[in-house]
Amino acid sequence: TFEPFLDMMFQEDASALPWDERGEYTRGSVTLYYSSSYGKVMPQNLLLEWLDGGHVGEQERTWNKEAFQRIDAGKATLASVLGREDCVIPGLPTVYALADNDFHRTKFHNGDW
């Protein structure tokens, strides 16, 4: 399941996430999502560059509103999520972690991020 990964990411003795200035991301406040709508498929040459670490985060985001499905971190495995008919992988498998109290939450669910 995803729980061991979340436990490792949010250990009590771990330092705070440097980008989380508001302290919103904690083990108990994170919900995971996967994309269930179609965006542009990543061309193979760009995919290879991504896998080499050169362009992470630069893919144009063209997903539609209500394009994300919640992942039950206690039950779902990566294989079970990637095997779902509605799971879209435009090049790299991606799981989104969103804090329940994150001020971007509405933008995320509206596709305005």
N, C-alpha and C positions, 0 to 999 in steps of 0.2 A: 504494500500500500504506500501511499504518499506520506503517511504519518512519520515513519523513521527519518525521512528527509527533512520534514518540517521540524522535528525534534532536534536534529543536528544543526539546522540553520538558526534556530532560536533557543540555544542552550542558555540556561540561567547565568552561567559564568562567561558567556561570550560577550564581546564588546558590542556596543550599539551599532546599528547600521549607520555609516557616516552620512548617507543621503536622507535619512529619516529624522529630520530635525524636530518634528513634532512628537516623535516616539509613538507613532500610530501602528507600526508593524511589530506585533508580538506573536508568540505562538498561538495564543488564544483568539487573536483578532484577524487572522488571515484566512481568506476563502480562496480556493483555487478554481480556475475556469479554463476551458479550452474553446477554441474558435469553432463555430458550427456554421459559418457562412463562407462563401467563396470570395477570395481576393484574387489578385494577379498571381499566377503561378510563377515561381522564381526560375528564371532561365538557368540551365545547368552550369554555364560558366560563372554566373554570379553565385550560385549555390557553392561551387568549389572555392570561390574566394571567401565566402562566409565561413566555410568549414576550416579555412586556413586562418581565420581570425581577423581578416582585414576590414570587414564592413558590418560588424554586428550593430544592429539597431537602425540601419539605414533603409530598410525595405519600406516602400510606400505602403501605407496602411489604407486599404480600401474596403474594409469590412463594413457590413451594414448594421443598422440598429438591431438590437436583440440577437446578436450574432454569437453570444457566448453562453456556454452551458456550465453550470456549477459542477464541480467534481467533489464527490464524497471522499475526503482524504482518508477516512478510516476504512473504506471498503474498496475503492477503485485502485487499480494498479496502472502503471503506465501502459502496459500491453492492453488492458481492457479499455482505456480511454482511446488509444490510437486505433483500436479495432472497431470503434463505434462507426456506424454508417454515416453519421452526421459530422464526424470529426474531420476537419479540413487541415491538411498539412501543406502549406504553399511552398515548401522547400525544406524547412526545419521544423520538427515537432516543437510546439511552444505551449507551455503552461503558464498562465497568468496568475500571479499572487496579488491579491488586493486586500488591503486592510478594511475591515468592516466599517471603521470610522474615518476612512480616507476621504478628504474633501473632493477627490477626483472620482469617487464612486459613481455619481450620477452621470458625469461625462463619459465614463467608461461604458456604462450600460446604454447610453444614448448614442454611442459611436462617435462622440465628439472629442476624442482624446488625441 
